[in-house]
Amino acid sequence: MRAHRTRSLLALVTGVTVAAALLPAASYGADPAPAPGSPEYVARDLQNINDAYGRITGPGGQLQNPAYLAALVTAGLADQTSQLMEQAASPTRLAITPGRVFPGWNVGNPLRQGWNGTRGLSERISFTNRFGALLHGTVYQPKPGARDPYTGQVLRGPFPGVVITEGSVQGSEGMYRWLAQDLAERGYVVLTYDVQGQGGGETLPHEPAPGSESNALPFCNPFATPRDGEQLGCPGTPAQQLSNFVVGTEDALSFFTSTPTRPYANPRSEGAKVSTHNPYWQQFDRGTDTRTATPGRTMRIAIIGHSMGAAAVSKVQGTDKRVATVVALDKLTGPSGAGPLDGTGNKPVVPALALQSEYGFTVSPYLTSGGSSLAPQPTPDGPDPKRERATGYDAWRRAGVDSMLVVPRASTHLEYTDIPLVLPASRYGQALSSHYTQAWLARYLKHQPNDTALTGTTFRYLEPAGNGVWAPVTLHRGSLLSFYYCSAYGFRSGTRLLSNGDIAGVGGCG
């Protein structure tokens, strides 16, 4: 009986997947709550699967915008040349990663060419982590005298700070340029960087070699006793471990807050060209935040992370007093988190925005929505509406800490990275995520009274269209939130608690 049921489920999944590939272009409307298993329900699921490729095939997507391919060729060549020159400048500090080898890996969205110098400023930096591995990154800031592109108000510094930690499985910092630029042009100083072993991050550490006082060459003893959180005696290897992203986040915060008089230590940096301090240190607001939402957290810094980076920032926010708020891009991780995204010891402390996805790296029918989006399992009963709440949002609410969960419709784990022409992502999931991130940081770093920006139903977003043009897009919340998984919020507004456990009317979210 069980074998027959399994074969039937696999046959249905295969049929649904094939049918999804034959659907026409995406339509951004959702049939209101058809009965699970009904023809209408299956048809809606097929459309959702099709829409999960919207960034590539949807209206204005990569294949529908004539400017995209031409920009990709130009930006890809420039990026690859820059990567090779950066590596050549540090020949003893090899980054053996796809980001150094494959053209376009770190290019991000090529339609954003021309941002630097017109909509904001950016500068490349490099620093070593605590193990001596050379990391590269970029710092962004508003253009002097610029106006907020949404409000028209002149941007006056100094500004709050943001540190963005990339995702695992060889994510690279250029994939998150979209969010760094969106934030910088609205009045933030932002750091993106590569962790050890990813993108331009050096693969091996520089441990002291026996009998040598030099640390110019990479060295480690893989058979030594691993440090806390490390898998091997060779710290930071493999790159795909939570400790690597926690260390990266903490050390990036230290570099971000450095100044000429309090330079970053750059441990074991012999022979490497490193930055002594944040080049935009003067634009970062170091004043004590007397209106902080969290007692004792008086620096105006947010940390943002994706994937394993999201698990890392979920951990670091509980222990690092420099952090005022956190944004987790799939997934916010509470103390019950297990596996690679381990939440052991995590404590909800600062306000948290969770932006989470329906699908993982691949897209599959509703019958395989069990478990986690990152490790889906068969589920004949269909999606559990509370699945995304359970990873971290519920823990923040139980702790009484301001929090919000947004699950974009047809979203995948790759919404939050810019990758050209391959791998699924919805058409407007990234735009919606940027809007909510901008609104969340404006609330908790700038203390703007912006209830409507978080609870409203229609938003405006500026997206790059190519040739130096940023075009306005209207985002309608009702058609862009998941109809499978609960989106929710609970945060203070003055003396009131604003709370909604089921923003999109999914049902079963109580």
C-alpha positions in Angstrom: 0.0 0.0 0.0 2.8 2.4 1.0 4.8 1.6 -2.2 1.7 2.1 -4.4 1.1 5.5 -2.6 4.7 6.5 -3.2 4.6 5.6 -6.9 1.4 7.5 -7.3 2.8 10.6 -5.6 6.0 10.5 -7.7 3.9 10.1 -10.9 1.8 13.1 -9.9 4.8 15.2 -9.0 6.4 14.4 -12.4 3.3 15.3 -14.3 2.9 18.6 -12.5 6.5 19.5 -13.1 6.2 18.8 -16.8 3.0 20.7 -17.0 4.5 23.7 -15.3 7.2 24.0 -18.0 4.4 24.3 -20.6 2.6 27.1 -19.0 2.4 30.5 -20.7 3.9 33.7 -19.3 3.2 34.5 -15.6 0.1 36.1 -14.4 0.3 37.9 -11.0 -3.1 37.1 -9.6 -4.1 34.3 -7.2 -7.4 32.4 -7.2 -8.8 32.9 -3.7 -8.4 29.7 -1.7 -9.5 26.8 -3.9 -10.0 23.5 -2.2 -6.7 21.5 -1.8 -6.4 18.8 -4.5 -9.1 20.3 -6.7 -8.4 21.1 -10.3 -8.3 24.8 -9.4 -5.8 24.2 -6.7 -3.5 22.2 -8.9 -3.8 24.9 -11.7 -2.9 27.6 -9.2 0.1 25.6 -8.0 1.2 25.2 -11.6 1.0 28.9 -12.1 3.0 29.5 -9.0 5.7 27.1 -10.2 5.8 29.0 -13.5 6.0 32.3 -11.7 9.0 31.1 -9.7 11.0 31.7 -12.9 9.7 35.2 -13.4 13.0 37.0 -13.0 14.2 35.2 -16.1 11.1 34.9 -18.2 8.5 37.3 -16.7 7.6 40.7 -18.1 10.7 42.9 -17.9 12.7 39.9 -16.8 16.2 39.0 -18.0 15.1 37.5 -21.3 12.4 40.1 -21.9 14.6 43.2 -21.4 16.6 43.9 -24.6 19.2 45.8 -22.5 20.0 42.9 -20.3 22.2 40.6 -22.4 24.3 43.5 -23.8 24.9 44.8 -20.3 25.7 41.3 -19.0 28.5 41.0 -21.6 30.1 44.3 -20.7 29.7 44.0 -16.9 30.8 40.3 -16.9 34.1 41.2 -18.7 34.8 44.1 -16.4 34.1 42.0 -13.3 36.2 39.1 -14.5 39.1 41.4 -15.2 38.8 43.0 -11.8 38.7 39.6 -10.1 41.9 38.5 -11.9 43.7 41.7 -11.1 42.7 41.4 -7.5 44.0 37.9 -7.3 47.3 38.8 -9.1 47.9 41.5 -6.5 48.0 38.8 -3.7 49.6 35.8 -5.4 50.3 34.0 -2.1 46.7 34.3 -1.0 44.7 32.2 -3.4 40.9 32.2 -3.5 40.1 28.9 -5.2 36.4 29.6 -5.8 33.9 29.8 -8.6 33.8 33.5 -8.1 37.5 33.7 -9.2 37.1 31.3 -12.1 33.7 31.6 -13.8 32.9 34.8 -15.7 29.7 36.5 -14.4 29.6 34.7 -11.1 30.1 37.8 -9.1 28.6 40.3 -11.6 25.2 40.7 -9.9 22.6 42.6 -11.9 24.3 44.2 -14.9 21.5 46.6 -15.4 22.9 48.4 -12.3 26.0 49.5 -14.3 26.6 53.2 -13.8 25.3 53.4 -10.2 28.6 54.3 -8.8 29.2 58.0 -9.2 25.6 58.8 -10.2 23.3 57.4 -7.5 25.9 56.7 -4.9 29.6 55.9 -4.2 31.4 52.7 -3.6 35.0 51.7 -2.9 36.7 48.3 -2.8 38.3 47.2 0.5 40.2 44.2 1.8 41.0 42.9 5.3 42.0 39.7 7.0 39.8 37.7 9.3 41.0 36.5 12.7 42.6 33.5 11.0 44.6 35.6 8.6 42.6 34.8 5.4 42.3 37.7 3.1 38.8 38.9 2.5 37.6 41.4 -0.1 34.5 43.6 -0.1 32.9 46.9 -1.1 31.7 49.8 1.0 28.8 51.9 -0.3 27.6 55.4 0.8 25.2 58.1 -0.5 26.5 60.5 -3.1 27.4 63.8 -1.4 24.5 66.2 -1.8 22.2 63.6 -3.2 18.4 63.4 -2.6 16.5 60.4 -1.5 15.1 59.1 -4.8 11.8 58.3 -3.2 11.1 61.4 -1.1 13.3 64.0 -2.8 14.8 65.1 0.6 18.5 65.9 0.7 20.4 63.2 2.4 22.4 64.6 5.3 25.0 62.5 7.1 26.3 60.9 9.1 24.3 57.8 8.4 23.4 54.5 10.0 25.5 51.4 9.0 24.7 48.0 7.5 26.8 44.9 7.2 25.6 42.2 4.7 26.8 38.6 5.0 26.4 36.5 1.8 24.9 33.1 1.6 26.6 29.7 1.5 27.1 27.3 -1.5 29.6 29.8 -3.0 27.5 32.9 -2.8 29.6 36.1 -3.5 29.2 39.7 -2.4 28.4 41.0 -5.9 25.2 39.0 -5.8 24.0 41.3 -3.0 24.9 44.6 -4.7 21.2 45.2 -5.4 20.4 45.6 -1.7 23.6 47.5 -0.8 22.9 50.1 -3.5 19.2 50.4 -2.6 20.1 51.1 1.0 23.1 53.4 0.3 21.0 55.7 -2.0 18.5 56.1 0.8 21.0 57.2 3.5 23.1 54.3 4.8 26.7 53.2 4.8 26.8 49.6 3.7 29.5 46.9 3.7 29.3 43.8 1.5 32.2 41.2 1.7 33.1 37.6 0.9 33.6 35.2 3.7 36.7 32.9 3.8 36.5 30.4 0.9 33.8 32.1 -1.1 33.9 34.7 -3.9 37.2 36.6 -3.5 37.7 35.2 0.0 41.0 33.4 0.5 40.5 29.7 0.8 43.0 28.8 3.6 44.0 30.5 6.8 47.4 31.7 7.9 48.1 29.8 11.1 51.6 30.1 12.6 53.8 27.6 10.9 56.1 25.5 13.1 59.6 26.9 13.2 58.7 30.1 11.3 57.8 33.6 12.3 56.3 34.5 8.9 52.6 34.2 8.1 52.8 35.3 4.5 52.0 31.8 3.2 48.8 29.9 4.0 49.2 27.2 6.6 47.0 25.1 9.0 47.1 21.7 10.6 43.9 19.9 9.6 44.6 17.3 12.3 44.7 19.8 15.2 41.9 20.1 17.7 39.1 22.2 16.0 38.2 25.5 17.6 34.7 26.0 18.9 32.2 25.7 16.1 34.8 24.6 13.5 34.7 21.2 11.8 38.4 20.8 11.3 41.7 22.0 12.8 42.0 24.1 9.7 39.8 27.1 10.6 37.4 28.4 8.0 37.5 25.2 6.0 35.4 23.9 4.6 33.7 27.3 3.8 30.3 25.6 4.1 30.0 25.7 7.9 28.1 28.1 10.1 31.1 29.1 12.1 32.7 30.6 9.0 29.8 32.9 8.5 29.6 33.9 12.2 33.3 34.7 12.2 32.9 36.6 9.0 30.0 38.7 10.4 31.8 39.6 13.6 35.1 40.5 11.9 33.3 42.5 9.2 31.6 44.5 12.0 35.0 45.2 13.4 36.3 46.4 10.1 33.2 48.5 9.4 33.6 50.4 12.7 37.3 51.0 12.3 38.8 54.5 11.9 42.2 56.0 11.2 42.8 56.4 14.9 41.3 53.0 15.7 42.4 50.9 12.8 41.4 47.3 12.1 44.0 44.8 13.4 44.3 42.8 10.1 45.7 39.7 11.8 48.4 37.8 10.0 48.3 40.0 7.0 52.0 39.8 6.0 52.4 40.2 2.3 48.8 41.2 1.7 47.5 44.6 0.5 44.8 45.4 3.2 42.7 48.4 4.1 43.5 49.8 7.5 40.1 51.2 8.2 36.6 51.8 6.7 37.2 54.4 3.9 33.8 55.9 4.6 34.2 56.0 8.4 33.4 59.7 8.6 29.9 59.1 7.1 29.0 56.4 9.6 26.9 57.8 12.5 28.8 56.8 15.7 26.6 58.8 18.1 24.7 57.1 20.9 21.2 56.1 19.9 19.0 57.3 22.7 15.9 56.0 21.0 17.0 52.4 20.5 14.4 49.7 20.6 16.7 47.4 22.6 18.2 48.6 25.9 22.0 48.5 25.7 22.1 48.5 21.9 23.0 52.1 21.2 24.9 51.8 17.9 23.0 52.4 14.6 24.1 49.2 12.9 22.0 46.5 11.2 23.3 43.1 10.1 21.7 41.3 7.1 22.5 37.8 6.0 21.3 35.3 3.4 21.0 31.5 3.8 23.8 30.4 6.2 24.6 34.1 6.5 21.0 34.5 7.8 21.6 31.8 10.4 24.9 33.6 11.3 23.3 37.0 11.8 20.4 35.3 13.8 23.2 34.1 16.1 25.4 37.3 16.2 22.4 39.6 17.0 22.0 37.9 20.3 25.7 38.4 21.5 27.2 41.4 19.7 26.1 44.7 21.4 27.0 46.7 18.3 23.9 45.3 16.5 20.6 47.3 16.7 18.5 45.2 14.3 18.7 42.2 12.0 17.3 41.2 8.7 17.4 37.5 7.8 17.1 36.5 4.1 15.8 32.9 4.2 15.8 32.1 7.1 15.6 33.8 10.5 16.8 31.1 12.9 15.5 30.7 16.4 16.9 28.4 19.2 15.1 25.4 17.8 17.0 25.6 14.4 18.9 22.3 13.6 21.2 21.0 10.9 23.4 23.3 8.9 21.4 26.3 10.1 21.9 25.5 13.7 20.2 27.8 16.2 21.6 26.3 19.4 22.0 29.1 21.9 20.3 31.7 19.7 18.5 34.3 21.8 16.0 36.8 20.2 17.3 40.2 21.4 16.9 42.9 18.7 14.0 43.6 16.2 14.1 41.1 13.4 12.8 41.1 9.8 12.5 37.6 8.3 12.2 37.4 4.5 11.6 33.8 3.6 10.8 31.7 0.6 8.3 29.1 -0.6 10.9 27.1 -2.5 14.6 26.2 -2.1 17.2 26.0 -4.8 14.7 24.1 -7.0 11.0 24.4 -7.6 8.6 21.6 -6.9 4.8 20.9 -6.6 2.9 21.4 -3.4 3.0 17.7 -2.7 6.7 18.0 -1.8 6.4 21.0 0.5 7.0 19.1 3.7 10.0 19.7 5.9 12.0 22.8 5.0 12.1 24.6 1.7 15.8 23.9 1.7 15.2 20.1 2.2 11.7 19.4 1.0 9.9 16.2 1.8 6.7 14.5 0.4 3.5 15.7 2.0 0.3 14.5 0.5 -1.7 16.9 2.7 0.0 19.9 1.1 1.8 22.9 2.6 1.8 23.6 6.4 0.9 27.3 6.6 3.0 27.8 9.7 6.2 26.3 8.2 8.0 29.6 7.8 6.8 31.0 11.1 8.4 28.1 12.9 12.0 28.8 11.9 12.5 31.9 14.0 9.6 34.4 13.8 7.6 32.5 16.5 10.6 32.5 18.8 10.9 36.3 18.5 7.2 36.8 19.2 7.4 34.6 22.3 10.3 36.7 23.5 8.2 39.8 23.0 10.8 41.3 20.5 9.5 43.3 17.5 9.5 41.1 14.4 8.0 40.6 11.0 7.8 37.7 8.6 7.3 38.2 4.8 7.0 35.3 2.4 6.9 36.5 -1.2 4.7 34.4 -3.6 6.5 32.0 -5.9 9.8 32.9 -4.1 12.9 30.7 -4.1 16.0 30.6 -2.0 17.7 32.6 -4.8 15.4 35.7 -4.6 18.1 37.5 -2.6 21.0 36.9 -5.0 21.4 38.3 -8.4 22.4 35.5 -10.8 22.2 35.9 -14.6 19.9 33.6 -16.6 20.1 30.5 -14.5 18.3 29.3 -11.3 14.8 30.2 -10.4 13.6 33.4 -8.7 10.3 35.2 -8.9 9.8 38.5 -10.8 9.2 40.8 -7.9 10.3 38.9 -4.8 13.6 40.9 -4.7 11.8 44.2 -5.1 9.4 43.4 -2.3 12.2 42.3 -0.1 14.1 45.5 -0.7 11.0 47.6 0.1 10.5 45.8 3.5 14.2 46.0 4.3 14.3 49.7 3.6 11.2 50.2 5.7 12.5 48.1 8.6 15.8 49.8 8.8 14.2 53.2 8.6 12.1 52.3 11.6 14.8 50.8 13.8 17.9 52.8 12.8 16.4 56.1 11.8 13.3 55.9 14.0 10.9 57.0 11.3 7.2 56.6 12.2 6.4 54.4 9.2 3.6 52.0 10.1 2.1 52.3 6.6 5.4 51.3 4.9 5.2 48.0 6.8 1.5 47.4 7.0 0.2 49.0 3.8 -1.0 47.2 0.7 0.7 49.1 -2.1 4.3 50.2 -2.4 6.6 51.9 -4.9 10.0 50.5 -5.9 12.7 51.8 -8.2 14.3 49.0 -10.3 17.1 49.3 -12.8 15.9 49.0 -16.4 19.3 49.5 -18.1 21.2 52.3 -19.7 21.3 54.3 -16.4 17.5 54.3 -16.0 15.7 53.3 -12.7 12.0 52.8 -13.4 9.2 53.0 -10.8 7.3 49.8 -10.2 4.1 49.5 -8.1 4.0 46.5 -5.8 0.6 45.2 -4.8 1.0 43.2 -1.6 -2.1 41.1 -2.1 -0.8 39.4 -5.2 2.9 39.2 -4.1 2.6 37.4 -0.8 2.5 33.6 -0.5 -1.0 32.0 -0.4 0.6 28.9 1.1 2.6 30.2 4.0 1.8 32.8 6.7 3.3 36.2 6.6 2.9 38.0 9.9 4.1 40.9 12.1 4.1 42.0 15.7 5.8 45.3 16.6 5.3 48.3 18.8 4.0 51.6 17.5 4.2 54.1 20.3 2.3 52.5 23.2 0.4 50.1 20.9 1.3 46.7 19.7 0.5 46.2 16.0 -0.1 42.6 15.3 -1.3 40.4 12.4 -0.6 36.7 12.3 -1.9 36.2 8.8 -1.3 39.2 6.6 -2.3 37.5 3.3 -5.3 35.6 4.7 -3.7 32.2 4.1 -5.7 30.6 7.0 -4.4 28.2 9.6 -2.0 30.7 10.9 -3.4 31.1 14.4 
